Amino acid sequence: MQKSMVNHKNENLEEKFKHLFEIISNETFLNKQAIGGEVPFFISTYNPVNQLKAEKYIESLKKKLEVNGISVLCINLYDLSLELLKERKILDKLLQKESEMAKDKFLKQLQSALDVETKIMPAIEKLLLSSDCKVLFLTGIGLVYPYLRSHNILNNLQRIVKTVPTIMFFPGEYDGSMLNLFGRLKDDNYYRAFNIDIIKLKKES
């Protein structure tokens, strides 16, 4: 499988998500037979200007897969973050402090409240354990920046997701090592995810 940059110029979301359905519904993909023992992590990029359209296509892809017997757990990291803050009854307090605190201090407090290793990962693991999903979708990546970083999510996710193919929908660019959010903000390197947009598998007979 290749890992390379996807050019978003003249992006065709209909063709992109048709391709995603063909790949994800393939037994070779579901059984992780073509990734050479690597973690089953995949990234699908899209132009940030198409955010609202992409969300609709992601939901449509989820429904189409489920109609075909492939259960999907879709986790929106922004929604998950809000739920965790509400559960701990600190969302309103944080919102009140936002206007009073310096941005850097507020960011640190938010990052502490939503620590990836001790807060986000256990929540994702709990959702996975209560699901019989065959595929995991991660969305809301752009909405949680900068208090949650995509490379940090993926690095920690390796501990709890080892058998379920996971697709992160990323509003930006991925060249097989560098995550570039919105095409402007370079994240840390992440080498272990495959770019699902350019994957080609043999069609099932």
C-alpha positions, -999 to 999 in steps of 0.1 A, spaced: 0 0 0 12 35 -8 15 65 14 14 98 -4 0 133 -5 -35 138 -19 -41 169 -41 -74 186 -30 -76 207 -62 -109 199 -79 -118 175 -51 -147 152 -61 -163 140 -28 -187 117 -46 -159 98 -62 -138 99 -30 -166 83 -9 -175 58 -36 -139 47 -35 -140 46 4 -171 23 3 -154 0 -22 -123 -3 -1 -139 -6 34 -165 -31 22 -137 -54 8 -130 -85 29 -93 -80 24 -96 -46 41 -119 -58 69 -96 -88 76 -65 -65 76 -48 -88 50 -29 -61 30 -11 -40 56 18 -63 65 12 -65 102 9 -27 107 -17 -12 129 -50 -9 110 -50 29 109 -61 48 79 -65 85 71 -89 100 46 -82 137 38 -105 163 24 -104 200 17 -115 219 48 -137 242 27 -158 211 21 -163 203 58 -202 204 59 -204 183 27 -178 159 40 -198 153 72 -229 144 51 -209 120 30 -194 104 61 -228 98 75 -240 84 42 -210 61 40 -217 48 75 -253 40 66 -244 24 33 -218 1 50 -243 -8 77 -270 -17 51 -243 -41 37 -238 -57 71 -207 -38 82 -213 -21 115 -195 12 121 -188 31 153 -184 68 145 -168 89 172 -169 127 168 -141 139 190 -157 173 196 -190 157 207 -171 133 229 -151 161 245 -183 180 253 -199 149 269 -169 143 291 -169 179 303 -206 177 310 -202 144 329 -177 160 352 -199 191 355 -171 214 345 -182 226 311 -200 257 324 -171 266 347 -147 264 318 -169 286 296 -171 312 324 -133 312 328 -126 315 291 -133 353 289 -113 359 321 -81 338 314 -52 343 291 -56 321 260 -25 300 268 -36 293 304 -71 284 292 -57 261 266 -36 243 293 -66 239 315 -87 225 287 -59 201 277 -57 189 313 -94 184 315 -94 165 283 -61 147 287 -58 122 258 -42 93 278 -64 95 310 -97 110 297 -101 106 259 -87 71 255 -107 54 283 -139 70 268 -131 57 234 -122 22 248 -155 22 267 -174 29 235 -155 2 216 -161 -24 242 -199 -17 241 -199 -20 203 -196 -49 179 -183 -26 152 -162 -39 123 -149 -4 115 -142 27 136 -146 63 122 -130 92 139 -144 127 130 -143 162 144 -106 165 141 -106 201 130 -131 211 157 -109 199 186 -77 216 175 -56 228 194 -65 211 226 -66 177 210 -39 169 184 -44 143 157 -10 127 160 -14 124 198 -48 107 193 -34 82 169 -3 75 190 -24 67 221 -51 49 201 -26 22 192 -28 8 228 -66 2 226 -74 -4 189 -55 -33 175 -80 -53 155 -106 -28 143 -98 -9 111 -98 28 120 -104 56 96 -96 92 107 -113 118 85 -88 146 83 -95 182 70 -61 188 55 -32 169 40 -13 137 49 19 128 30 25 95 48 44 111 76 33 147 81 -2 157 91 -11 192 79 -43 204 94 -63 227 72 -34 227 48 -17 253 71 -10 238 105 17 212 106 12 186 133 38 162 145 49 133 123 28 101 122 42 73 101 19 44 108 -13 53 91 -21 45 55 -37 70 32 -69 52 23 -78 76 -5 -51 61 -27 -53 25 -17 -62 0 -44 -74 -35 -37 -83 -63 -60 -121 -66 -64 -136 -97 -48 -147 -123 -73 
